[in-house]
Amino acid sequence: MPATPSGAKGAVITGWGTALPNKILTNIDLESMMDTDHVWIRDRTGISQRHVGGTTAGLSAESGRAALQMAGVDPADVDALILATTTPDRTVPASSSTVQNLLGLSSCGAFDLNAACSGWVYALVNAHGLIAMGAQTVLVIGTDTLDRITDYTDRNTGILFGNGSGAAVVQACDGPGQMLGWDLDSLGEAESALFAEVGGFLQMEGKEVFRRAVRLMVDSATNAMASAGVAADDIALAVPHQANIRIISASLDRLGIPMERASIVLDRTGNTSSASVPLALAEALDQDRVTDGDLILFVGFGAGMSAASAVVRWSPHATTNSGDTT
Ligand code: UT7
């Protein structure tokens, strides 16, 4: 993948927000729904509970509204809304149309982006592309309501997935902006490892996904760091897709990034697909784990099999093109 061109218009993240449905499904709850047990799930995946319920548009509006409020952005000033989701509420229209209406984004482009669990990182890179072409403000949301395509009697898949949403406001700025490098990848030959037919449940070859996931994450993160001209030692915070703690640990170990530098939310959220990276980012930011100048590595993988990574130098106080200091 190409490096971010040095002359491209830069962008910064100026606000973020999250949404999780109220209803929680614990591992203990799952014991009465399928042949499994809490200790096995926790030890083999790192997950203790997940949230279920809600709609993709409703959760997106909640996280998006919070992100716009934090950024101090008037909904009328949003130029584009990208909603990364694998679980739109309807086949037609895109759920981003519903979200645009709910948020009162009066005049903007809006589209859904499906790159499975890599979706939010794909959307973040695309938002930077739109800004390089002249957009000022892009709202990037990642939301999935996987309970609608998960068979909670199947212990192969039913232990892993949950619902959630995370959003970020990305704005044009003076200077080069935050994103130093990126990588988008897809391995179509592996699509049969994880899929759901229209109207059907997720089907998965768990071991095959696990094996390929580690390789995809390592390769994609390595490409993004190379295009950014940085090394693993430079990364202050890793924000990986939250699928399985053993996948994250194996990938970071191969990359040479200590686990203490990772943001982990999957113990409380399960795998929320497009929402998992922004949920983990928001928690790290809310806990003040990131300071000015820190390098953040986003790395996602998912069905497809897709992968996406980006390296960002955190600089939330950059001056946006509107003249505001965020
Ligand atoms: O966004 C991408 C989404 N997908 C993924 O990331 C999935 C990646 N794969 C995985 O996370 C793991 O492969 C799983 C969590 C799905 C399964 O873990 P595993 O370590 O690969 O388990 P396994 O299939 O090798 O099974 C080990 C043992 C077996 O018993 P025996 O044959 O050793 O007696 C299974 O029958 O664990 C048993 N087992 C379970 N026991 C309780 C498998 N699933 C369960 C379960 N509860 N849910």
Boltz pocket constraint, residues with backbone or C-beta under 6 A from the ligand:
constraints:
  - pocket:
      binder: B
      contacts: [[A, 35], [A, 36], [A, 37], [A, 40], [A, 41], [A, 44], [A, 45], [A, 117], [A, 155], [A, 156], [A, 159], [A, 160], [A, 194], [A, 204], [A, 205], [A, 206], [A, 207], [A, 209], [A, 210], [A, 213], [A, 243], [A, 244], [A, 247], [A, 271], [A, 273], [A, 301], [A, 302], [A, 303]]
      max_distance: 6.0
